[in-house]
Amino acid sequence: MLDLRELLSERMQEIYEELIKTNGKHAVNRIQCLALLNEIDKFIMAEGDQIITENDKQNFKEYMEIELEMQGVEQEQYYLCGYLDCVSLLKELKVF
């Protein structure tokens, strides 16, 4: 039986990978987010009391801004590809 959730997950991964290949700004943002997340994780995973420095706040702020921008680009791409996939399916089924 066809597992639609698995199919959808695979399709979304394809779209994401294609976006990284074709959208240079998105690829750079992804690298920046991973680097910032690495710095944020060091702070979060440290044991004991922590003092949040200006640098920590700036890292977190920058991470959130980039992440939100990336999510917007990704959601737009998922929506567009979903629309095009639906139209292609309807054509394949000769609905119109």
C-alpha positions as a printed Julia matrix, in Angstrom:
96×3 Matrix{Float64}:
  0.0    0.0     0.0
  1.2    3.5    -0.81
  2.37   5.41    2.26
  1.38   9.0     1.5
  3.21  10.4     4.52
  6.45   8.8     3.42
  5.9    9.97   -0.15
  5.21  13.52    1.04
  8.24  13.49    3.31
 10.46  12.34    0.44
  9.0   14.98   -1.88
  9.58  17.73    0.69
 13.19  16.57    1.11
 13.65  16.71   -2.69
 12.26  20.24   -2.78
 14.51  21.33    0.11
 17.63  19.86   -1.5
 16.79  21.5    -4.83
 16.26  24.83   -3.08
 19.71  24.57   -1.48
 21.25  23.85   -4.91
 19.45  26.61   -6.82
 19.12  29.42   -4.28
 22.57  30.67   -3.3
 21.31  33.01   -0.58
 19.34  30.18    1.01
 22.41  27.92    0.95
 24.53  30.63    2.61
 21.8   31.24    5.2
 21.76  27.53    5.98
 25.53  27.52    6.61
 25.23  30.64    8.8
 22.39  29.07   10.79
 24.36  25.9    11.41
 27.37  27.9    12.61
 25.22  30.05   14.89
 23.39  27.0    16.2
 26.72  25.45   17.08
 27.56  28.54   19.18
 24.1   28.61   20.77
 24.29  24.88   21.6
 27.55  25.42   23.48
 25.76  27.91   25.69
 22.63  25.8    26.13
 24.47  22.55   26.85
 26.85  24.09   29.41
 26.15  23.0    32.95
 25.68  25.3    35.88
 24.7   28.93   35.96
 25.28  30.87   32.78
 25.64  34.55   32.09
 24.16  35.67   28.81
 26.61  37.98   27.11
 25.83  40.53   24.41
 27.5   38.16   21.95
 25.17  35.33   23.04
 22.14  37.57   22.58
 23.37  38.7    19.17
 23.99  35.11   18.06
 20.5   34.07   19.12
 18.87  37.1    17.5
 20.76  36.57   14.24
 19.93  32.87   14.27
 16.2   33.57   14.71
 16.15  36.19   11.96
 17.9   33.94    9.46
 15.84  30.89   10.45
 12.56  32.78   10.0
 13.67  34.07    6.6
 14.65  30.55    5.54
 11.33  29.12    6.72
  9.46  31.69    4.66
 11.43  30.83    1.53
 10.97  27.1     2.14
  7.23  27.36    2.79
  6.76  29.38   -0.39
  8.71  26.76   -2.37
  6.74  23.87   -0.82
  3.47  25.59   -1.68
  4.51  26.34   -5.26
  5.81  22.82   -5.88
  2.73  21.3    -4.28
  0.52  23.33   -6.6
  2.55  22.32   -9.65
  2.6   18.67   -8.56
 -1.21  18.71   -8.21
 -1.67  20.22  -11.66
  0.72  17.63  -13.13
 -1.21  14.82  -11.44
 -4.53  16.14  -12.74
 -3.08  16.31  -16.25
 -1.71  12.79  -15.91
 -5.16  11.57  -14.84
 -6.62  13.48  -17.82
 -8.99  15.39  -15.53
 -8.55  18.45  -17.72
